[in-house]
Amino acid sequence: MKIGIVGAGQVGASAAYAIALLGTVREIILIDLDPAMAAAQAEDISHATPFASATHVRKGGYGDLASAKVVIIAAGVSQKPGETRLDLLARNAEVFRAVTSEVLTHAPEAILLIASNPVDIMTGVTQRLTGLPAHRVIGSGTILDTARFRVLLGQHLNIDPRSVHAYVLGEHGDSEVLSWSSAAVGASLYADVALANGKPVTNAVREKIDDGVRRAAYRIIEGKGATYYGIGAGLARLVAAIGGDERSVHSVSIMTPDVEGVKDVPLSLPRVLGKNGVLGDVMPEISADERLGLRASAELLKDTLEAVKV
């Protein structure tokens, strides 16, 4: 399988590196407004592949995307001094208009995987710009928040986070909803397992883990300027799920017809992912408070998306 990555900065390059090491694709095409950057990243990553896989990584142009199954979009412009968030979104919408036009001209059947922030809004903007069915325009959504949640839940019980089943719903951002009520270890509810092991989920434990999830990006950015390894690995996991037609479940963002009464909103729910993109939703059981939080998150995203000029 061939994939493309538009935007060879920290997120795009980290995704390319993780995908190359997994060896789940045959070829990665890196495209950037700065061709020298794309070439340097591709060369550097290609020097890692002999240790892990036979994936071919190279710089290219949009014409090289022919037959690409997935194209990750990690491009965008930075906020100018004094610029409002909506002005920034409008400028990024124009960037995405140009990028998606080129991508779909050369790879009309590709699944678009959106990684640029604010990822939910840019997912909605991309779907509106392209007119593609929602299942083919997929935002990375809360995959990283979900990973952070599972890591902290695993640490509390001293177990492998891969054995923890828990999801973050809604926005990839401050209004996100941690689905505590459906969190599980194996086939048992997390709270029950924690209590049985003498590590009950007290209010203090919940608050600490909640803060650990919500504030993770702020702490990482304060320490090193940006987050990219976690989301790079997450994007690699999504590419593997699509390429392998896994039909595995991931908390990704797409335009959703109805969430708690809010219509046509881009947000994350657990969804089945396969070779044709999103195949369906797997909505967890959530509490009344979590349901209210999800509605508030959906309303926030809906209002922001409607305010962006496309």
Salt bridges, closest charged atoms under 4 A:
GLU27 OE1 - ARG26 NH1 3.33
GLU27 OE2 - ARG58 NE 2.68
GLU43 OE2 - HIS47 NE2 3.97
ASP64 OD1 - ARG58 NH1 3.64
GLU83 OE2 - ARG91 NE 2.70
GLU94 OE1 - ARG97 NE 3.33
GLU102 OE1 - HIS106 NE2 3.77
ASP145 OD1 - ARG148 NH1 3.99
ASP145 OD2 - HIS172 ND1 2.68
ASP160 OD2 - ARG162 NH2 2.78
ASP210 OD1 - ARG214 NE 2.67
ASP245 OD1 - ARG247 NE 3.76
GLU246 OE1 - ARG237 NH2 2.75
ASP258 OD2 - LYS263 NZ 2.35
GLU260 OE2 - ARG291 NH1 2.65
ASP281 OD1 - ARG271 NH1 2.73
GLU299 OE2 - ARG295 NE 3.01
GLU306 OE2 - ARG128 NH2 2.70
GLU306 OE2 - LYS302 NZ 3.35
